[in-house]
Amino acid sequence: MRIKALLCLTTMALLAGCSTSNQLNGAGQQVRLVNDKPGAQCQLLGEITGSQGNWLSSGETSSSIDGATNDLRNKAAAMGGNVIYGTVGASDSFWSGFVPLDTKVIGQVYRCPN
């Protein structure tokens, strides 16, 4: 009986861990997403990809996009950036029609004066 209870609790913990979305950290909250290309006063730091695992949360499309965007903003902050421009969702692959793969968001990271 104890083994079944332990197995059940372990399974529930694993399922809960797989369905959570990326949380926006304090530094990531300072990163802005913009539609207009930053001016010459801003330095391009590179292009990055944010992702959100969808293995068990495939039905939550908006949550997956939010999680991928949070991951993108957190990574941009870690690079020293404060602006992300040109954010787009990555293309679906052949397999995404059959299994729920990660949601990916791509953008260019800039460091701009405040």
Phi, psi and omega in degrees: 000317180296324180294318179297318179295317179296318178297318179296314179296319179297316179298317179296321179294319179294318179295319179295321180293328182281340186257004180276151179262162178296136179265143178280122179275176183301316180292322179296331179294338181275352182271128181260144171262128183234153178265334180264138181298131179300150183284183184295339179287350181261146180255126176285125180262337179144180178253138181227165178236131172254147181219158177223124179293137183240014188307313180250352183247032186298336181283347184261072185300312182295323177295322179293319178293318178298317179297318178294321178292320176299317178299318178300313181294320178297317179294321178298317179297320179296333177279349184096010180271160177226002179220138173239128181241149173070037182291126178222153174282141178289153181295146173287149177263175177305318185288338184295341175286344183249325181226147179285103179270176180299144170275133182235143178229134183241143177201163177265131183262132178234153169249116182242148174294148182286000000 
